[in-house]
């Protein structure tokens, strides 16, 4: 029986995540804060929520593919066609149009920094974190971590099928790996940034394992999901997650993963419908909003502030819409067709090795 996810709740979660990142960059531009929460921390919270959401949704995706042949190969094909095309197009667009990687100050706008051909190639391959390569878009830092976590997600799925306690052991092991790497000061450990965020992704895996247990599922009313979101904002303000203390990042993610299975799905409303739209275009918003900021507030710096905000809103929406319909959706469909063709063939390679453990 297929595990049912609280789709509307997850739409709200992803919408909050991407809008938090956008609010971070708009806030930095104007030097503002969100009360005790810095806008930078708000953006970090958004990325952490992305990690939890991604892991949970991909567990469900693996569940749908897991009974077929070469399911692991099919998973990797679909994810590659989902992640790489838009990231590559945006990387080339920012570099060729000389758009700065970030826009952090109106008084001293960040200048475009040219990248070498080698740096561009590493960014196109989403391996820039392994080499300390400069980024063409500041938000691109999270994508190689996500892509590298994909390598472990099929194994995480198999562990999650065994139950929540198995995931808890895996989560403890991931935390222990990070502690060993940091305390022993292992050479080159700085390259493995995916290890830093492993427990964040595993919080989503834990949510999936709990959703599979009927006795622990959906006991609280849907409106309490909004309280969880507010609580996460407060937790972020209290913990101040960041690169200086990775466990604080994990402590933002873990309560979210634990809460998801216990809250019933939200009723349909205007808010959930809006969240679904934002969720659908979230990847494009994430990668293109910096260009919209630069265009509105730097390129058109002489315009009135209201006009600049209107340009930002219009171009951000246009870029996200075009990204989804011209790049994301066609390539996602292509990935599905190729994965479908692969699964009709005989089991082989990595898929065969993992399938035998089922």
C-alpha positions in Angstrom: 0.0 0.0 0.0 1.4 3.4 -1.0 2.3 5.7 1.8 0.1 8.8 1.7 1.8 12.1 2.2 0.1 15.3 3.5 0.5 17.0 0.2 -1.0 20.4 1.1 1.1 20.6 4.2 4.2 19.9 2.2 3.2 22.5 -0.4 3.0 25.1 2.4 6.4 23.9 3.7 8.1 24.3 0.4 6.4 27.6 -0.3 7.6 28.9 3.1 11.1 27.6 2.3 11.5 29.4 -1.1 9.9 32.6 0.1 12.2 32.7 3.1 15.2 32.6 0.8 13.7 35.4 -1.3 13.0 37.4 1.8 16.6 36.9 2.9 18.0 38.4 -0.2 15.5 41.3 -0.3 16.2 42.0 3.3 19.9 41.9 2.9 19.6 44.4 0.1 17.9 46.9 2.4 19.8 45.9 5.6 16.7 44.9 7.5 16.0 42.2 10.1 13.0 40.1 11.0 12.9 40.9 14.7 15.4 38.7 16.6 15.9 36.7 13.4 18.5 38.0 10.9 17.4 37.7 7.3 20.4 35.6 6.6 19.1 33.1 9.2 15.7 33.2 7.6 17.3 32.2 4.3 19.2 29.4 6.0 16.0 28.2 7.5 14.5 28.1 4.1 17.2 25.9 2.7 17.0 23.6 5.6 13.3 23.2 5.1 14.0 22.4 1.4 16.3 19.5 2.6 13.6 18.0 4.8 10.9 18.4 2.1 13.1 16.9 -0.6 14.1 13.8 1.3 10.5 13.0 2.3 9.1 13.6 -1.2 11.8 11.5 -2.8 11.2 8.6 -0.3 7.6 8.6 -1.7 9.0 8.7 -5.3 11.3 5.8 -4.5 8.4 3.9 -3.1 6.5 4.2 -6.3 9.5 3.0 -8.3 10.8 0.5 -5.8 8.7 -2.5 -7.0 9.9 -2.2 -10.6 13.1 -3.3 -12.3 16.2 -1.0 -12.2 14.4 1.3 -9.8 17.6 2.9 -8.6 18.7 3.7 -12.1 15.3 5.1 -12.9 15.5 7.3 -9.8 18.9 8.8 -10.8 17.7 9.5 -14.3 14.6 11.3 -13.2 16.5 13.4 -10.7 19.2 14.3 -13.2 16.6 15.6 -15.7 14.9 17.4 -12.8 17.9 19.2 -11.3 20.5 19.7 -14.0 18.8 21.4 -17.0 17.6 24.5 -15.2 20.7 24.8 -13.1 22.9 24.6 -16.2 20.8 27.1 -18.1 20.9 29.6 -15.2 24.6 29.2 -14.7 25.3 29.9 -18.3 22.9 32.9 -18.3 24.4 34.5 -15.3 27.9 34.1 -16.6 27.2 35.2 -20.2 25.1 38.2 -19.2 27.5 39.2 -16.4 24.9 39.1 -13.7 26.5 39.2 -10.2 26.2 36.1 -8.1 24.4 38.1 -5.3 23.0 41.5 -4.7 23.6 42.4 -1.1 23.8 46.1 -0.9 22.3 49.1 -2.7 25.1 51.4 -1.6 27.8 49.1 -2.9 26.3 46.6 -5.4 28.3 43.4 -5.9 30.2 43.4 -9.2 30.2 40.5 -11.6 33.2 38.2 -11.1 34.2 36.3 -14.2 34.7 32.6 -13.8 37.3 30.5 -15.6 36.2 27.8 -18.0 37.1 25.1 -15.4 35.0 26.9 -12.8 32.1 27.1 -15.1 32.3 23.4 -15.9 32.4 22.4 -12.2 29.3 24.5 -11.6 27.6 22.9 -14.5 28.4 19.5 -13.1 27.3 20.6 -9.6 30.5 19.5 -8.0 31.7 23.0 -7.0 31.7 22.2 -3.3 34.3 19.4 -3.8 36.7 22.0 -5.2 35.9 25.2 -3.4 34.9 26.7 -6.7 33.3 30.2 -6.9 29.6 30.3 -7.5 27.9 32.1 -10.5 24.7 32.3 -8.3 25.0 32.4 -4.6 22.0 30.1 -4.0 23.8 27.4 -6.1 25.7 26.3 -3.0 22.9 24.0 -1.9 22.4 22.0 -5.1 25.6 20.0 -5.1 24.8 18.9 -1.5 21.4 17.8 -2.7 22.7 16.0 -5.7 25.4 14.2 -3.6 22.8 13.2 -1.1 20.9 11.4 -3.9 23.6 8.8 -3.9 22.6 7.7 -0.5 18.8 8.1 -0.7 18.0 4.7 -2.2 19.8 3.1 0.8 18.0 5.5 3.1 14.7 4.3 1.5 15.6 0.7 2.3 16.4 1.6 5.9 13.2 3.6 6.2 11.2 0.6 5.1 12.5 -1.2 8.2 11.0 1.4 10.5 11.6 4.6 12.4 14.1 3.2 14.8 16.3 2.0 11.9 16.3 5.6 10.6 17.1 6.9 14.1 20.2 4.7 14.1 21.1 5.9 10.6 20.7 9.5 11.8 22.9 8.9 14.8 25.5 7.3 12.5 25.4 10.4 10.2 25.9 12.7 13.1 28.7 10.5 14.4 30.4 10.6 11.0 30.3 14.4 11.1 31.7 14.5 14.6 34.6 12.2 13.6 35.4 14.2 10.5 35.5 17.5 12.5 37.2 16.2 15.6 39.9 14.3 13.8 40.4 17.2 11.3 40.5 14.7 8.4 42.3 16.0 5.4 39.9 17.1 2.7 36.9 16.7 4.9 35.9 20.3 4.0 35.0 19.0 0.6 32.3 16.7 2.0 29.7 19.4 2.8 27.0 16.8 2.2 28.1 15.2 5.5 27.3 18.5 7.3 23.7 18.3 6.2 23.1 14.5 6.2 21.0 14.7 9.4 18.8 17.4 7.8 17.9 15.1 4.9 17.4 12.2 7.3 14.8 14.2 9.2 12.7 13.9 6.0 13.5 10.2 5.8 12.4 9.8 9.4 9.1 11.5 8.6 8.5 9.0 5.8 9.2 6.1 8.1 6.8 7.5 10.7 4.1 8.0 8.0 4.3 4.3 7.3 3.1 3.6 10.9 -0.7 3.9 11.0 -0.8 4.3 14.8 1.4 7.4 14.8 -0.2 9.1 11.9 -2.3 12.3 11.6 -3.6 12.7 15.1 -3.5 16.5 15.3 -5.8 18.9 13.4 -4.4 20.4 10.2 -4.3 24.0 11.5 -1.5 23.0 13.9 0.8 22.8 10.9 0.8 26.6 10.8 1.9 26.5 14.5 4.8 24.2 13.5 5.9 26.7 10.9 5.8 29.5 13.4 7.6 27.4 15.9 10.4 26.6 13.3 10.9 30.4 12.8 11.1 30.8 16.6 13.5 27.9 16.9 15.7 29.4 14.1 15.8 32.7 16.0 16.8 30.9 19.2 19.4 28.5 17.7 20.9 30.8 15.1 21.8 27.9 12.7 24.8 28.4 10.4 28.1 27.0 9.3 29.7 27.6 12.7 27.6 24.9 14.4 26.1 22.3 12.2 24.1 20.5 14.9 22.0 23.7 15.2 21.0 23.1 11.6 20.0 19.6 12.4 17.9 20.8 15.4 15.9 23.1 13.1 15.1 20.1 10.8 14.4 17.3 13.2 11.3 18.8 14.9 9.8 19.4 11.4 10.4 15.8 10.4 8.9 14.5 13.7 5.9 16.8 13.4 4.9 16.0 9.8 3.4 12.5 10.4 1.3 13.5 13.4 -0.6 16.4 11.7 -3.6 15.8 9.4 -3.6 17.3 6.0 -4.8 20.9 5.7 -8.2 21.5 4.2 -8.3 23.0 0.7 -8.2 26.8 0.9 -7.0 29.9 -1.0 -3.8 29.7 1.1 -3.1 26.1 0.2 -3.9 26.8 -3.5 -1.4 29.7 -3.5 1.2 27.5 -1.8 0.7 24.9 -4.5 1.4 27.5 -7.2 4.5 28.8 -5.4 5.7 25.2 -4.8 5.3 24.3 -8.5 7.5 27.3 -9.5 9.8 27.1 -6.5 12.9 25.8 -8.2 12.8 28.5 -10.8 12.1 31.1 -8.2 15.1 29.9 -6.2 17.5 30.1 -9.1 16.3 33.2 -10.9 15.2 35.7 -8.2 18.7 37.0 -7.8 18.7 38.1 -11.5 15.3 39.8 -10.9 16.8 41.6 -7.9 19.8 42.8 -9.9 17.6 43.9 -12.8 15.1 45.8 -10.6 17.4 47.4 -8.0 20.8 47.8 -9.7 20.2 48.0 -13.4 17.1 50.3 -12.9 18.6 52.0 -9.8 17.4 55.4 -11.0 13.8 54.5 -10.8 11.5 55.2 -7.8 11.5 52.4 -5.2 7.9 51.5 -5.9 8.7 51.0 -9.6 11.7 48.9 -8.7 9.6 46.6 -6.5 7.0 46.3 -9.3 9.8 45.3 -11.8 11.2 42.8 -9.3 7.8 41.2 -8.7 7.0 41.1 -12.5 10.4 39.8 -13.6 10.7 37.2 -10.7 7.3 35.8 -11.7 8.2 35.9 -15.4 11.6 34.2 -14.9 10.0 31.5 -12.8 7.2 30.9 -15.2 9.5 30.7 -18.2 11.9 28.4 -16.3 9.2 26.0 -15.5 7.4 25.8 -18.8 10.4 26.1 -21.1 13.0 24.1 -19.2 11.8 22.2 -16.1 8.6 20.7 -17.3 9.8 19.5 -20.7 13.0 17.9 -19.2 11.1 16.3 -16.3 8.8 14.7 -18.9 11.8 13.5 -20.9 13.4 12.1 -17.8 10.2 10.2 -17.0 10.1 8.7 -20.5 13.7 7.6 -20.4 13.4 6.2 -16.9 10.3 4.2 -18.1 12.3 2.8 -21.0 15.1 1.8 -18.7 12.8 0.0 -16.3 11.5 -2.2 -19.1 14.9 -3.7 -19.6 16.6 -6.4 -17.6 17.8 -5.7 -14.1 21.5 -4.8 -14.1 24.3 -2.7 -12.6 23.8 -0.8 -9.4 20.1 -1.5 -9.4 20.5 -5.2 -9.4 23.0 -5.0 -6.5 20.6 -3.0 -4.4 17.4 -4.8 -5.5 18.8 -8.0 -4.1 18.6 -6.6 -0.6 14.9 -6.2 -0.7 
